[in-house]
Amino acid sequence: MKLTLQGRIQLTLLGAGVLVAFIGVMAFHYLNDLSADLQRLLAGEIAAAHATVQPRAAVADRQAEARRVASRAQQHMVLVMGVTLLAMVILAVLAPPRVVVPLRRIVSALRQAREGRFDTEISLSGTAELSAIGEAVNSLIREAKLFDALKTDRIQLEMRKLDGLANLLDRPVFVSDAEGRVLQASNAFYSLFDIASNEVLGQRLAETRLPAELAELVSGSLAREERLARETFFALAPGRQTTLEKTLQISSALVRDHRKQVACGIFVLEERVRADREE
């Protein structure tokens, strides 16, 4: 079973408490041995006192004092062991939340930022170190929000440029992402298929009323990561205004990202007359 961070901290503190208790027990046994040695030493002194004929009252006082010292030492050791164990238990209960709760807030804020929600800020009360970490995370989220806004503006600008460039061409041109969704198309493309932009943009070709053969060619090219050659043809089915079938030639170029994976494809259509029909 995988322990949580709070559980690991509590387990570590309890382990430290057990270690302290073990050391205390060893010290307790050491004091017992020391007390026994002290009593043996006292017995020797008593025997020497009898040999030198010292007063019995003085010998009894020294014996009682030695026993009191040994008893106090044992009591102090037991008290130290009890206080140490109690402190370790309290620390194991109270310390983890002070560490885990701020970490949970940080992880939650970073997860929301990764999902595109940049309006979250965290406030960590406590030590100066926690406050500094919270401010650093908030600064990171604000910078990510700014970068995302700049990236969005740049993408929109590039899309407008691409739209303007595509409309300068007299050929039907469209751009598709790696999953086959149409990102942009020229006016000639819409005119060729007698279709509106809102029927195509953002949708997969197979989900539109465009010719199925076109969708198959585009999806196959993207899946194989191979561009379409100029000899690829398909028959255009009649549309609302088109009454004759046309034979079109399709060419493509694939755009790759920094990982050498296909990011999008640019497809150009052109009406052609096949050689076998000319004959």
Secondary structure as UniProt FT lines:
FT   HELIX           5..51
FT   TURN            52..53
FT   HELIX           56..114
FT   TURN            115..116
FT   HELIX           128..168
FT   STRAND          173..177
FT   TURN            178..179
FT   STRAND          181..185
FT   HELIX           187..193
FT   HELIX           197..199
FT   HELIX           205..207
FT   HELIX           212..224
FT   TURN            230..231
FT   STRAND          233..236
FT   STRAND          246..256
FT   TURN            258..259
FT   STRAND          262..271
FT   HELIX           275..278
//
